[in-house]
Amino acid sequence: MRELIGLFLRLGFTAFGGPAAHIALMKDEVVTRRHWMTDAEFLDLLGATNLIPGPNSTQMAIHIGYRREGWPGLLAAGFCFIVPAAGIVLLCAWAYVKYGGLPQAQAVLYGVKPVIIAIVARAIWGLARTAVKHWFCAVLGIAALALALLGADVVVLLFAAGALAATVDWALQPKRQSPRGLLWVYGIATAMIALPDALTRLNGNSGDASKPYSAVALFAFFLKVGMTLYGGGYVLIAFLRDGLVHQWHWLTEAQLLDAIAVGQFTPGPLFTTATFVGYLTGGVAGALIATFAIFLPSFILIAVSGPLVPLLRRSRLAGAFLDGVNVSALALMAAVTVQLGKAALVDGYTVAIALASTALLLRYRINAVWLIGAGAVCGLIAQRAAVSI
């Protein structure tokens, strides 16, 4: 338990780069360095987190905690990953309100982003060797990557890939079983594809619904977001803009953009943007309420679904469904990495940082957190050199 707490406290303070980077860091720590689980087990947990709403990297932390230390580990890993990041965001919110601006972090991000690309790329490569079990998984992964780059819906991609993989596995069985199980898979996949859209509509209402701030309304809003949001931190932006800017008028567009910026350049889950928003609307109490509300559903969902993941593997049809989801989830990570790479590798200096980081990761298996720190130093050196010139 002590090692688990130490690991996720450290990641809570140092895990920059968004969900794909956080998952890559966790894979490095719990699979490559500590051997707490295999690549296949890690992939199953990743697939399971993609099937439920909420922040994927936080849910991975909670899953790992549960697998390692049971129910106490579930709570410890989640809290230790969330609390440091939320504390840093809360300090940024205080400075923003007091001084009317944000700490400048562009130089640090300039050096860190190329390192993040290298970390995520290595993690995807390692997991892909386990996820791509046969030719159909390879074809499915390539198709999912292409569709993700074209902007296909995340939930549709995941469940459709799972249903298709289950169908192909059923069709190729030497002794074909009754299609009843397959019909159940189709029914569940269809329901889950439709459910997020139906639940998302509960987050808003028609027309101008401006209302005064209240702690109860803040809690209800972020609880509903945590229960219904698929697609990660970037979809959160749309929820906040629709609910808190357009409908309730608790935030301005400028404040929302600043909240998003803080979520981007601070470590830990992007959902800690809720901490910043809560502070702007209700002070320290508002920050605590918003943070608690948006992460609470993740603990409940993992507590319910976590014990079921090993059971899925015992059913051939469910296992095939999970294989399809896993390869599709990796394709989504790859698509995000491509998009991040366009923003991160902007010149020869950043390309050199990315290549050097990749070489160090492959040759020496250096701890990725140290590389992130080195990237930050490189960014600060580049800024100072530019200023002196």
C-alpha positions as semicolon CSV with decimal commas, in nm:
position;residue;x (nm);y (nm);z (nm)
1;M;0,000;0,000;0,000
2;R;0,285;0,237;0,079
3;E;0,437;0,183;-0,265
4;L;0,097;0,231;-0,431
5;I;0,037;0,558;-0,247
6;G;0,386;0,684;-0,327
7;L;0,351;0,602;-0,696
8;F;0,020;0,780;-0,751
9;L;0,114;1,079;-0,537
10;R;0,421;1,122;-0,757
11;L;0,215;1,085;-1,074
12;G;-0,038;1,333;-0,939
13;F;0,241;1,591;-0,915
14;T;0,429;1,506;-1,235
15;A;0,194;1,343;-1,492
16;F;0,171;1,608;-1,764
17;G;0,026;1,574;-2,113
18;G;-0,333;1,452;-2,082
19;P;-0,496;1,107;-2,051
20;A;-0,290;0,928;-2,319
21;A;0,033;1,040;-2,153
22;H;-0,093;0,949;-1,805
23;I;-0,186;0,599;-1,921
24;A;0,156;0,560;-2,083
25;L;0,325;0,662;-1,758
26;M;0,113;0,417;-1,559
27;K;0,195;0,138;-1,801
28;D;0,565;0,214;-1,762
29;E;0,539;0,205;-1,383
30;V;0,306;-0,089;-1,318
31;V;0,390;-0,320;-1,612
32;T;0,747;-0,249;-1,720
33;R;0,910;-0,142;-1,394
34;R;0,711;-0,306;-1,114
35;H;0,553;-0,608;-1,293
36;W;0,228;-0,570;-1,100
37;M;0,037;-0,697;-1,404
38;T;0,095;-0,812;-1,761
39;D;0,044;-0,615;-2,080
40;A;-0,273;-0,815;-2,144
41;E;-0,418;-0,738;-1,800
42;F;-0,334;-0,369;-1,841
43;L;-0,504;-0,369;-2,181
44;D;-0,819;-0,522;-2,035
45;L;-0,837;-0,248;-1,774
46;L;-0,783;0,015;-2,044
47;G;-1,063;-0,133;-2,252
48;A;-1,294;-0,140;-1,950
49;T;-1,232;0,229;-1,871
50;N;-1,322;0,322;-2,226
51;L;-1,662;0,153;-2,189
52;I;-1,777;0,378;-1,903
53;P;-1,808;0,758;-1,878
54;G;-1,555;0,969;-1,692
55;P;-1,182;1,050;-1,698
56;N;-0,995;0,749;-1,839
57;S;-0,658;0,806;-1,675
58;T;-0,814;0,857;-1,330
59;Q;-1,019;0,542;-1,376
60;M;-0,704;0,352;-1,473
61;A;-0,543;0,467;-1,146
62;I;-0,849;0,346;-0,954
63;H;-0,849;0,012;-1,141
64;I;-0,479;-0,042;-1,068
65;G;-0,532;0,039;-0,701
66;Y;-0,815;-0,213;-0,680
67;R;-0,614;-0,485;-0,854
68;R;-0,316;-0,423;-0,628
69;E;-0,469;-0,367;-0,284
70;G;-0,843;-0,430;-0,311
71;W;-1,097;-0,174;-0,192
72;P;-0,846;0,030;0,018
73;G;-0,619;0,047;-0,287
74;L;-0,909;0,161;-0,506
75;L;-0,964;0,465;-0,282
76;A;-0,596;0,532;-0,216
77;A;-0,481;0,530;-0,580
78;G;-0,770;0,750;-0,695
79;F;-0,731;1,007;-0,417
80;C;-0,351;1,018;-0,448
81;F;-0,372;1,080;-0,822
82;I;-0,644;1,346;-0,798
83;V;-0,556;1,545;-0,484
84;P;-0,208;1,677;-0,584
85;A;-0,335;1,790;-0,925
86;A;-0,646;1,950;-0,773
87;G;-0,428;2,128;-0,516
88;I;-0,204;2,273;-0,787
89;V;-0,508;2,388;-0,987
90;L;-0,656;2,544;-0,673
91;L;-0,336;2,747;-0,622
92;C;-0,352;2,859;-0,985
93;A;-0,714;2,964;-0,937
94;W;-0,621;3,164;-0,627
95;A;-0,339;3,338;-0,816
96;Y;-0,572;3,403;-1,109
97;V;-0,833;3,572;-0,890
98;K;-0,576;3,765;-0,684
99;Y;-0,346;3,884;-0,962
100;G;-0,579;3,871;-1,262
101;G;-0,364;3,636;-1,470
102;L;-0,213;3,290;-1,502
103;P;0,141;3,172;-1,430
104;Q;0,342;3,160;-1,752
105;A;0,413;2,799;-1,844
106;Q;0,471;2,811;-2,220
107;A;0,843;2,751;-2,192
108;V;0,793;2,442;-1,977
109;L;0,527;2,303;-2,211
110;Y;0,751;2,369;-2,513
111;G;1,008;2,124;-2,376
112;V;0,771;1,877;-2,210
113;K;0,536;1,812;-2,504
114;P;0,798;1,637;-2,725
115;V;0,888;1,409;-2,434
116;I;0,520;1,323;-2,388
117;I;0,497;1,222;-2,756
118;A;0,789;0,983;-2,712
119;I;0,644;0,832;-2,391
120;V;0,301;0,772;-2,542
121;A;0,441;0,633;-2,868
122;R;0,653;0,380;-2,681
123;A;0,356;0,273;-2,466
124;I;0,131;0,229;-2,771
125;W;0,396;0,019;-2,945
126;G;0,438;-0,207;-2,643
127;L;0,065;-0,254;-2,588
128;A;-0,005;-0,306;-2,959
129;R;0,213;-0,617;-2,964
130;T;-0,026;-0,768;-2,708
131;A;-0,351;-0,623;-2,845
132;V;-0,300;-0,729;-3,208
133;K;-0,355;-1,101;-3,163
134;H;-0,433;-1,189;-3,526
135;W;-0,486;-1,036;-3,869
136;F;-0,840;-0,918;-3,799
137;C;-0,729;-0,720;-3,491
138;A;-0,467;-0,550;-3,708
139;V;-0,724;-0,458;-3,973
140;L;-0,968;-0,340;-3,706
141;G;-0,702;-0,124;-3,541
142;I;-0,600;0,039;-3,869
143;A;-0,964;0,110;-3,957
144;A;-1,033;0,252;-3,610
145;L;-0,727;0,477;-3,635
146;A;-0,838;0,609;-3,975
147;L;-1,191;0,675;-3,851
148;A;-1,064;0,841;-3,533
149;L;-0,843;1,078;-3,736
150;L;-1,150;1,162;-3,945
151;G;-1,340;1,258;-3,629
152;A;-1,564;0,954;-3,575
153;D;-1,758;0,935;-3,249
154;V;-1,549;0,775;-2,973
155;V;-1,829;0,567;-2,820
156;V;-1,948;0,437;-3,158
157;L;-1,592;0,333;-3,248
158;L;-1,538;0,142;-2,925
159;F;-1,864;-0,051;-2,910
160;A;-1,883;-0,114;-3,285
161;A;-1,528;-0,252;-3,282
162;G;-1,615;-0,479;-2,991
163;A;-1,933;-0,606;-3,158
164;L;-1,752;-0,665;-3,488
165;A;-1,469;-0,856;-3,320
166;A;-1,722;-1,074;-3,136
167;T;-1,904;-1,143;-3,463
168;V;-1,589;-1,251;-3,646
169;D;-1,480;-1,471;-3,356
170;W;-1,823;-1,638;-3,347
171;A;-1,821;-1,694;-3,725
172;L;-1,474;-1,853;-3,717
173;Q;-1,547;-2,096;-3,433
174;P;-1,508;-2,460;-3,546
175;K;-1,829;-2,556;-3,367
176;R;-2,051;-2,256;-3,404
177;Q;-2,266;-2,187;-3,097
178;S;-2,615;-2,044;-3,079
179;P;-2,631;-1,680;-3,192
180;R;-2,819;-1,580;-2,876
181;G;-2,500;-1,460;-2,710
182;L;-2,416;-1,257;-3,016
183;L;-2,761;-1,097;-3,011
184;W;-2,700;-0,996;-2,650
185;V;-2,371;-0,833;-2,756
186;Y;-2,548;-0,639;-3,032
187;G;-2,822;-0,527;-2,795
188;I;-2,581;-0,409;-2,526
189;A;-2,356;-0,232;-2,778
190;T;-2,651;-0,054;-2,938
191;A;-2,789;0,054;-2,601
192;M;-2,451;0,185;-2,484
193;I;-2,398;0,380;-2,808
194;A;-2,738;0,547;-2,763
195;L;-2,712;0,600;-2,386
196;P;-2,447;0,878;-2,374
197;D;-2,641;1,097;-2,615
198;A;-2,962;1,048;-2,418
199;L;-2,791;1,123;-2,086
200;T;-2,601;1,420;-2,226
201;R;-2,930;1,592;-2,304
202;L;-2,999;1,595;-1,931
203;N;-2,711;1,838;-1,885
204;G;-2,888;2,121;-2,061
205;N;-3,227;2,268;-2,133
206;S;-3,369;2,490;-2,401
207;G;-3,342;2,864;-2,404
208;D;-3,175;3,102;-2,162
209;A;-3,189;2,949;-1,815
210;S;-2,973;3,195;-1,621
211;K;-2,980;3,122;-1,250
212;P;-2,798;3,247;-0,939
213;Y;-2,506;3,045;-0,803
214;S;-2,575;2,780;-0,542
215;A;-2,359;2,502;-0,401
216;V;-2,633;2,246;-0,466
217;A;-2,662;2,344;-0,834
218;L;-2,281;2,333;-0,871
219;F;-2,267;1,986;-0,717
220;A;-2,554;1,858;-0,932
221;F;-2,401;1,998;-1,251
222;F;-2,057;1,839;-1,205
223;L;-2,202;1,512;-1,073
224;K;-2,412;1,485;-1,390
225;V;-2,106;1,563;-1,604
226;G;-1,903;1,291;-1,428
227;M;-2,185;1,042;-1,484
228;T;-2,247;1,112;-1,853
229;L;-1,931;1,240;-2,018
230;Y;-1,760;1,018;-2,274
231;G;-1,459;1,130;-2,474
232;G;-1,227;1,274;-2,208
233;G;-1,125;1,621;-2,105
234;Y;-1,179;1,788;-2,442
235;V;-1,549;1,699;-2,442
236;L;-1,566;1,853;-2,095
237;I;-1,502;2,191;-2,256
238;A;-1,827;2,167;-2,454
239;F;-2,022;2,072;-2,142
240;L;-1,884;2,366;-1,942
241;R;-1,942;2,615;-2,223
242;D;-2,301;2,505;-2,277
243;G;-2,398;2,485;-1,909
244;L;-2,198;2,747;-1,720
245;V;-2,137;3,009;-1,989
246;H;-2,438;3,001;-2,220
247;Q;-2,718;2,882;-1,992
248;W;-2,636;2,982;-1,635
249;H;-2,392;3,268;-1,706
250;W;-2,169;3,182;-1,413
251;L;-1,854;3,216;-1,627
252;T;-1,746;3,433;-1,916
253;E;-1,590;3,293;-2,233
254;A;-1,252;3,436;-2,125
255;Q;-1,273;3,268;-1,784
256;L;-1,359;2,936;-1,947
257;L;-1,058;2,960;-2,180
258;D;-0,833;3,037;-1,883
259;A;-0,977;2,740;-1,692
260;I;-0,901;2,515;-1,989
261;A;-0,546;2,652;-2,010
262;V;-0,484;2,570;-1,643
263;G;-0,612;2,217;-1,696
264;Q;-0,369;2,180;-1,988
265;F;-0,046;2,299;-1,826
266;T;-0,091;2,145;-1,480
267;P;-0,021;1,777;-1,409
268;G;-0,282;1,513;-1,338
269;P;-0,637;1,469;-1,471
270;L;-0,779;1,728;-1,711
271;F;-1,102;1,702;-1,511
272;T;-0,939;1,916;-1,240
273;T;-1,054;2,203;-1,462
274;A;-1,364;2,161;-1,244
275;T;-1,154;2,269;-0,943
276;F;-1,066;2,595;-1,116
277;V;-1,426;2,657;-1,222
278;G;-1,553;2,579;-0,874
279;Y;-1,312;2,829;-0,719
280;L;-1,415;3,103;-0,962
281;T;-1,783;3,050;-0,885
282;G;-1,778;2,960;-0,515
283;G;-1,431;3,005;-0,365
284;V;-1,253;2,721;-0,185
285;A;-1,584;2,555;-0,095
286;G;-1,691;2,566;-0,459
287;A;-1,359;2,414;-0,569
288;L;-1,398;2,124;-0,326
289;I;-1,762;2,067;-0,422
290;A;-1,693;2,066;-0,798
291;T;-1,389;1,837;-0,764
292;F;-1,569;1,588;-0,542
293;A;-1,879;1,582;-0,764
294;I;-1,704;1,526;-1,099
295;F;-1,479;1,243;-0,974
296;L;-1,730;1,064;-0,747
297;P;-1,900;0,867;-1,032
298;S;-1,563;0,722;-1,139
299;F;-1,506;0,561;-0,799
300;I;-1,858;0,415;-0,802
301;L;-1,836;0,289;-1,161
302;I;-1,496;0,123;-1,106
303;A;-1,616;-0,030;-0,779
304;V;-1,904;-0,189;-0,971
305;S;-1,727;-0,281;-1,296
306;G;-1,375;-0,360;-1,170
307;P;-1,453;-0,708;-1,035
308;L;-1,628;-0,795;-1,363
309;V;-1,323;-0,747;-1,588
310;P;-1,163;-1,088;-1,513
311;L;-1,505;-1,252;-1,562
312;L;-1,529;-1,111;-1,915
313;R;-1,216;-1,301;-2,011
314;R;-1,373;-1,631;-1,907
315;S;-1,638;-1,600;-2,177
316;R;-1,502;-1,647;-2,529
317;L;-1,757;-1,409;-2,681
318;A;-1,709;-1,141;-2,413
319;G;-1,332;-1,181;-2,443
320;A;-1,349;-1,125;-2,818
321;F;-1,566;-0,818;-2,759
322;L;-1,303;-0,685;-2,515
323;D;-1,026;-0,757;-2,770
324;G;-1,206;-0,537;-3,021
325;V;-1,251;-0,261;-2,767
326;N;-0,883;-0,284;-2,665
327;V;-0,746;-0,246;-3,017
328;S;-0,991;0,039;-3,084
329;A;-0,884;0,213;-2,762
330;L;-0,520;0,190;-2,870
331;A;-0,617;0,337;-3,207
332;L;-0,780;0,630;-3,026
333;M;-0,461;0,683;-2,824
334;A;-0,260;0,680;-3,147
335;A;-0,495;0,934;-3,306
336;V;-0,459;1,166;-3,008
337;T;-0,081;1,127;-3,028
338;V;-0,083;1,225;-3,396
339;Q;-0,286;1,535;-3,315
340;L;-0,063;1,624;-3,020
341;G;0,246;1,566;-3,231
342;K;0,138;1,839;-3,474
343;A;0,129;2,085;-3,186
344;A;0,438;1,955;-3,005
345;L;0,694;1,901;-3,283
346;V;0,708;2,253;-3,418
347;D;1,078;2,289;-3,503
348;G;1,412;2,106;-3,514
349;Y;1,473;2,156;-3,141
350;T;1,149;1,984;-3,036
351;V;1,204;1,702;-3,288
352;A;1,551;1,649;-3,139
353;I;1,403;1,633;-2,787
354;A;1,147;1,375;-2,901
355;L;1,411;1,159;-3,076
356;A;1,651;1,176;-2,780
357;S;1,367;1,083;-2,541
358;T;1,269;0,787;-2,758
359;A;1,628;0,663;-2,772
360;L;1,667;0,688;-2,394
361;L;1,338;0,509;-2,332
362;L;1,425;0,223;-2,567
363;R;1,790;0,184;-2,471
364;Y;1,795;0,247;-2,096
365;R;1,427;0,224;-1,990
366;I;1,480;0,543;-1,794
367;N;1,199;0,655;-1,564
368;A;0,965;0,869;-1,776
369;V;0,913;1,122;-1,495
370;W;1,283;1,216;-1,508
371;L;1,253;1,268;-1,882
372;I;0,959;1,504;-1,830
373;G;1,171;1,706;-1,587
374;A;1,456;1,716;-1,835
375;G;1,215;1,831;-2,106
376;A;1,097;2,116;-1,885
377;V;1,459;2,224;-1,831
378;C;1,521;2,212;-2,208
379;G;1,218;2,435;-2,262
380;L;1,341;2,690;-2,007
381;I;1,690;2,689;-2,162
382;A;1,541;2,751;-2,507
383;Q;1,334;3,043;-2,373
384;R;1,636;3,199;-2,204
385;A;1,843;3,159;-2,520
386;A;1,570;3,324;-2,727
387;V;1,546;3,615;-2,484
388;S;1,924;3,667;-2,482
389;I;1,931;3,667;-2,863
